[in-house]
Amino acid sequence: MKSLFGYIIVNKPEMKFKEFDLYHAYYCGLCRSLKKCYGMAGQISLSYDMTFLAMLLSGLYEPEETCSRERCVAHPLSRHMAIENIFTEYAADMNVLLTMYKCEDDWQDEKKLWARIFSWMLMPKMKKIPLIGAIACGEPITAEQNIEKMVDVPENIRCDFSLTCHGDSMVDAGIHDKDVVYIRIQPEVENGEIAAVRIDGEATLKRVYYNPGTLTLMPANPAYAPMIYTGPQLEEVHIEGKAVGWTHWVG
C-alpha cells in the first residue's frame, strides 16, 4: 500500500543515500511496531504519513531507540535496518486509528464492504483487568482494594489493574477527572514517570522524582504543591506501579 492517506509521498530521487536509509529504517520500524501490536492486518495499513510522524517526533525528543536488522515477507532475501522507539509505537497506534476512521468513512459514504471487513480486522484483541477502587488526582483519598468491575483493555498494553482518577492535579499530563488509568505492578519507576503511590494506606497518582534522601511526588498542575517526603516519612510511601496508559472519560 503506497499511502493510505496520501498526504506525504517519499521523493526518493531527491534524497541522499543516508537520508533514504534512515527513512527506510523508520519505515521498517513502524512496520514491526504495527505487527507487534496489530498483527499482519496492522502492517497492511502502513503509511508514509505515520513514518514521517515517527521521524519528526524522534528528531524532536531523541528517545532511546532499538536498532536491528531483520528479514520480512516483503524482503525475504536481505536484512534491512529497523529503528523502533516509543514514537514508532505511537505512530503505529495513530496509523491504525486513522485507518479505522478512513474505513468507517468509506463504509458510511460508499458502502465499501472491504472497508467494513478491514476495520474489523484492525480491532485489537482485548483482555479483562480489574478496576480497583479509586485513585486521587488531587488530595489523596483512601484506596479501596476491592474490585469494582472488570474492564476491557487491548492485549498489547502490559498492565495488571486499573484505577479511576478523581481530581485535576494531573491535567497537564493529559489525565483528567474520571479517567481510567492502567497500572503495571512494579516497585520502582524512573525519574519523572507517573506512578500510583500508596501513602500510609492512601493512594495518589503523581510523577515521581528521586533525590538523595528525598522523594518528591509532583503534580501536573501548577495549582497543586509538590508532595515531599524525607527521613522516616519515606517508610510510609510505597510505589504500587507505573501508569502505562489511560482512557478518557466522556460524559
C-alpha positions, -999 to +999 in steps of 0.1 A: +000+000+000+017+031-012+000+055+012-035+051+027-038+088+035-017+102+007-006+135+022+031+125+022+049+108-006+086+100-005+106+118-032+134+092-034+154+108-063+159+140-043+172+121-012+208+113-003+216+076+003+220+081+040+187+101+042+168+073+024+184+046+045+173+065+077+138+070+064+136+033+054+148+022+089+119+041+105+095+027+079+106-008+088+105+000+125+069+013+121+060-019+102+074-040+130+055-020+157+023-025+137+029-062+135+036-065+172+005-046+183-020-053+155-007-083+135-005-086+098-037-065+093-019-037+110+011-040+086-012-036+056-022-001+069+015+010+069+017+046+055+043+072+047+024+097+067+029+080+100+065+072+092+071+109+089+053+114+122+076+089+139+107+105+124+096+140+133+089+131+170+121+111+172+141+140+159+124+164+184+127+143+215+156+119+208+142+089+227+161+057+233+160+035+202+164-001+193+181-009+160+181-043+144+185-059+110+155-081+100+141-101+072+104-098+064+078-110+040+084-080+017+122-085+018+128-123+025+163-124+010+180-095+027+181-079+061+170-043+065+177-019+093+147-012+115+146+016+142+120+012+169+112+035+199+082+049+218+073+070+188+071+042+163+047+026+187+027+058+190+027+062+152+015+026+149-015+034+171-023+065+152-018+047+119-044+021+129-068+046+144-068+068+113-071+037+091-102+026+110-117+061+106-110+060+069-126+026+066-156+037+085-159+068+063-157+046+032-184+023+046-207+051+055-203+071+022-199+043-004-208+011+015-175-005+006-176-039+021-138-043+021-136-012+043-160-027+068-142-060+069-107-044+072-119-022+101-130-053+120-096-069+113-078-039+128-097-041+161-072-051+188-076-082+208-089-073+243-083-087+277-101-080+310-083-065+340-098-055+374-109-019+381-098-014+417-112+013+438-103+049+430-071+069+430-068+105+439-056+131+414-058+160+439-057+154+476-051+117+483-082+096+491-085+061+507-079+035+480-104+007+485-087-025+474-119-040+461-126-049+425-155-028+413-157-045+379-136-059+351-127-036+322-115-043+287-081-032+276-060-040+244-038-071+249-007-051+238-010-028+269+011-045+296-009-037+327-022-056+358-051-034+370-068-001+365-079+028+387-103+056+383-089+091+389-106+118+408-094+154+407-074+176+383-038+176+396-026+156+365-044+175+338-012+188+322-001+152+317-034+145+299-051+127+328-084+142+338-111+136+364-128+102+359-102+089+335-093+052+339-056+047+343-038+014+336-012+004+361+016-022+357+027-035+390+064-027+398+081-014+430+101+013+413+098+038+384+122+061+366+126+097+375+097+117+360+075+087+353+038+087+365+031+061+392+003+050+416+018+057+450+004+045+483+009+068+513+001+053+547-029+034+534-040+061+509-032+064+472-024+091+447-012+095+411+019+117+406+052+120+388+079+105+409+113+122+414+142+107+435+169+128+452+193+118+479+172+112+510+141+127+494+112+115+473+090+141+455+056+134+441+050+161+415+015+170+403+010+181+367-010+212+376+006+244+390-024+248+413-011+219+434+021+219+455+046+190+453+044+163+480+079+159+495+089+131+518+122+127+537+136+107+566+112+084+584+083+097+561+098+076+533+087+044+550+051+055+545+055+058+507+051+028+485+050+027+448+023+004+436+031+005+399+037+025+368+009+042+348+013+028+313-018+043+297-053+058+304-087+061+288-105+095+288-140+095+304-165+112+281-198+123+295 
